[in-house]
Amino acid sequence: MKVDVVYFAWVRERIGLPREQVDTAAATVADLVTELRAREDRYDVAFADLTAIRVAVDQELTTFEASLDGVREVAFFPPMTGG
C-alpha cells in the first residue's frame, strides 16, 4: 500500500525531506519505521531514539503499535512543549 509520510522539525532535517510517498507492506507504524531505517543511514539516524519522536496517523496522535490498515498519512515529529 502507499502511505504519505510527513517529517517535521529535526526529523525532517535528518532525513532531508519534508514528505514522501512510501510503498510499504508494514502492518504497524513500528513496522514502517523498521522499513524506513533499513533504507539508508539518514533514516536510521533519524529514528535511532523513538522515545524522542511522536507519531500521528491520519492527523491523530497515536503509538508506534498503531495499525496502518486503511491509513493515508503517517507523520513523525519531536514532542512539543508549550508555555
C-alpha positions in Angstrom: 0.0 0.0 0.0 1.1 3.6 -0.5 1.3 5.9 2.5 2.2 9.6 2.7 4.9 10.0 5.3 5.5 13.5 6.7 8.5 14.6 8.7 8.7 17.7 11.0 11.4 19.7 12.7 14.7 17.8 13.3 13.3 14.6 12.0 12.8 16.4 8.6 16.3 17.8 8.9 18.0 14.5 9.5 16.1 12.7 6.7 16.3 15.7 4.3 12.7 15.6 3.1 9.5 17.2 4.4 7.4 14.4 3.0 7.4 11.4 0.7 5.1 8.7 -0.5 6.2 5.2 0.6 5.1 1.9 -0.8 5.0 -0.3 2.3 3.9 -3.8 3.4 4.1 -2.6 7.1 1.2 -3.6 9.3 2.0 -1.1 12.1 3.8 2.2 12.5 6.7 0.3 14.2 7.0 -1.9 11.1 7.1 1.1 8.9 9.9 2.6 11.0 11.8 -0.7 10.6 11.4 -0.5 6.8 12.5 3.2 6.7 15.5 2.5 8.9 16.7 -0.2 6.6 16.6 2.2 3.6 19.5 4.5 4.3 21.7 5.7 7.2 19.8 9.0 7.3 16.6 7.2 8.3 18.5 5.0 10.8 19.9 8.2 12.4 16.5 10.0 12.5 14.7 7.0 14.1 17.5 5.9 16.4 15.7 7.0 19.6 12.0 6.5 19.3 11.4 7.9 22.7 12.2 11.3 21.2 9.7 11.0 18.4 5.9 11.2 18.4 3.7 9.8 15.7 0.3 10.8 14.2 -1.8 8.6 11.9 -4.2 10.5 9.7 -3.7 13.5 11.9 -4.5 11.7 15.2 -1.8 11.3 17.8 -1.1 7.6 18.4 1.6 5.0 19.3 4.1 3.1 17.3 1.9 0.0 17.7 -0.9 1.6 15.7 -2.2 -0.3 12.7 -1.7 1.1 9.2 -4.8 -0.6 7.8 -6.5 2.0 5.6 -4.2 4.8 6.7 -3.3 7.5 4.2 -0.8 9.6 6.2 1.8 9.0 8.9 3.6 12.0 10.5 6.7 11.9 12.7 7.7 14.8 14.9 9.5 15.6 18.2 7.5 16.1 21.4 6.1 19.6 21.7 6.4 21.8 24.6 4.4 24.9 25.4 4.2 27.6 27.9 
